[in-house]
Amino acid sequence: MGWLVRLLAPDAQPGAYNDWKLVAGTDLASSWLILIALGLVVAVVLGASGLRRLAPSRRRSLLVLRMLAAALVFALVLMPEIELRAVSKVRSRVVIMLDASRSMGLATPGGSTRAEMVSDHTSRNAEELSRLGRDALLEISLFGDRVRNVDGVPDPIPSEDGKTDLAAALSELAVQSSGRDLGAVILYSDGTDTEGLSLDAAQRLGANLGAPVYAVGFPSDSSAADLAIRRIIADEFAFVHNSVAVDVEIEERGLSMSSVMATLKRDGQVVASKEVRLGPDGRGRVTFEFKPSEIGKLAYEISVPVQQGEAVVSNNSRSLVMKVIRDRLRVLQVVGRPSWDERFLRELLKRNPNVDLISFFILRSTTDLQKAPQEELALIPFPVAELFTTELDTFDVVIFQNFTYRPYNMARFLPRIRDYVEQGGSFMMIGGTDAYEDGWYAGTPIATILPVRLGGAPAWDGAEFRPRLTPEGRRHPVTRIGEVGEPPDLVFQRLPPLEGVNPTLGLAEGARSLLVHPSLPGNPPVIAIREVGRGRTMAITTDSIWYWRFLALAEEGAGREFDRLYNNALRWLIRDPELARVRLRSDRAVYGPHDPVSAEVRVLGPDYDGLGGAEVEADLIPIGPNGAQGRATTTITAEDGSALLDFGELAPGMYLLRATAHSGGEAVGAAEEPVVVEAADRELQNPFPRPEILEAVARASGGRYLEIDEGLPEIRLKDSRRVEIDRTRRVPIWDRWPFFVALLGLVSLEWWFRRRGGLL
């Protein structure tokens, strides 16, 4: 660089410039430059046409010389200049992140809190931080409920936030720039993420951050003595009088316990007690199996005894609310032909102890040739008359799966199925090459009860597609098939695509579409529902929902979405008890100790539309001997029949929320559900340090994990990509004699080659 500066700018001070780049000095517009370039290209092409009688080697040499001359002419037009620049890199930023959540206020075995140990660590490493501040811009942030910047390390460091969201805090760093690149992160935390950050997610988080993370944490045995219920694993739904399994994980630190008694209670009454064996890592697991005795939302409490010297006693009990639905459903499944879709649905229904399933598979029809007498055939005839006359009303749900009625002389029974639905039954049709239009149902009584319109729709379309949720589908319980808290749209984006659909003419009157085909004309429904008289119907216009079980498992998914979809469909078809005209829904079933308790009540009229002006009396009644005080309130519903009930903060315990509605002096109905207020918030339910989370983030980012008693290592900063240009100087090179000598030499050499070739 030095010799270039001396050559082009001999009057410049030594070291004045440290970078250069080639620029164009012409003032011509881009359009003129394009025209000149095109002209030069045309000139070269036309000149090449006159070289055909030369030898190939001489012709190529002349063509190369002309192209080089044309390039030099175009360079002359561009008026090239060298821009000398004085460039300096912008200092990157280093963010010191301090965990300000409640768990940082817990004591360590040495007596100091975790936050105090962080303050001591920053003081002991002040020299290293000062050195780092000379190479980069230091920023200090507190994180917990949210990320906020502070001017310096607070003394003391606060520990009041009610949650720790490491993913959100680190992701926010990646988008903040302030005109500087992120050079490194120094993260102080105990790793007790309350948002369920897994090790795999922590590794992805560190790898995507783009800067090394130096995580300073606490060893797993550095917690003060404590015993806690770490996690409860249970399904949200259960069936009455059937066994339910609830798994409970328990963890202890500093108490040297080998076992502990865990107790399951409901309404203050003991349901079961079990001894939990604790391993060398202080963790144990126990499974409670019991049979709910009634339908509805039931609240259960799992607790372990408080031990002497525990740092946190409020995490010795945790609660869950489980929805219990009614017992066995009687389901009739009629299948036109064996298929994977049929197989998976039948196995699901057979596995469900609450379903009494009657399945018929049409393996032969009345038109099949048979050489043996009827009584010698292993396959029985399809009992059409019995099923659709005397037996039909005994079924809760009737399913036609890829089935056409025509070969079985069933036309006379179709009005009976229509009447069955209108009088309160449930009917589902599942697609295939023998369903809907392809099953000849257009114009039949079945078509009058389906959620989709038939009559002239295209035939079966076998192309692959990924169904799209409708606005109704995003909030409908049938399509809530993802994990708890997972956005509905993301669920269907990650599931395998489906294959094949029965196109229809759209929705029938009063029907609603939950999933649609995204690419066929009119976006025909894939899943649609409809209220018909006192009954309900559902249309599934594909026979490949089983992909969400089989292919999802092959792709290392849980494969539970298939089960959830059909279980949800059955619950909707049989009219879950939530059909009551007074509906009560608390903001959530389990609240933290400082969360305000609220609920929404909706009162429906006889037409099941919102009933405005209804009087609602709501009572919050304590359950069990928890010493809590009840609350009561009254309200009037809005035009849509809804009203908000607000009870404020409540003492920890279990409560029964009961709402009674009246309109015009007449009782409309009542609803109730349990509400649980936990004694420990999320920060203190599982307060033990999780160094493995911090180590996963640090290693994946290219940084390092160290414990709180280690000194800071030399922080390796990521190279900054941002630069500042202090001054520039342009030096023309197009008007220098070497440029013109080169151009003249090329032209002369080209002339000489043409003369030797006899072209002159």
Secondary structure, DSSP 8 states (H G I E B T S, - for coil): -HHHHHHH-TTS-TTS--EEEEEE-----HHHHHHHHHHHHHHHHHHHHTTTTS-HHHHHHHHHHHHHHHHHHHHHHH-EEEEEEEEEE---EEEEEEE-BGGGGSB-TTSSBHHHHHHHHHHHTHHHHHHHHHHSEEEEEEESSSEEEESS--SS----BS---HHHHHHHHHH--TTS-EEEEEEE-----TT---HHHHHHHHHHHSS-EEEEE--TT-S-SEEEEEEEE--SEEETTS-EEEEEEEEEESS--SEEEEEEEETTEEEEEEEEE--TTSEEEEEEEE---SSEEEEEEEE----TT-S-SGGGEEEEEEEEE-S-EEEEEEESS--HHHHHHHHHHHH-TTEEEEEEE-S--TTS---S-GGG-SS----HHHHTTTSGGG-SEEEEES--SGGGT-GGGHHHHHHHHHTT-EEEEE-STTSGGGGT-TTSTTTTTSSB--SS----EEEEE--EE-HHHHH-GGG--SSTT--HHHHHHHS--EEEE---S-B-TT-EEEEE-SSSTT--EEEEEEEETTEEEEEE--S-TTHHHHHHHHTT---HHHHHHHHHHHHHHTT-GGGSSEEEEES-SEE-TT--EEEEEEEB-TTSSB-TT-EEEEEEEEESSS----EEEEEE--TTSEEEEEEE---SEEEEEEEEEEETTEEEEEEEEEEEE-SS-HHHHS-S--HHHHHHHHHHHT-EEEETTS------------EEEEEEEEEE-TTSHHHHHHHHHHHHHHHHHHHHTT--
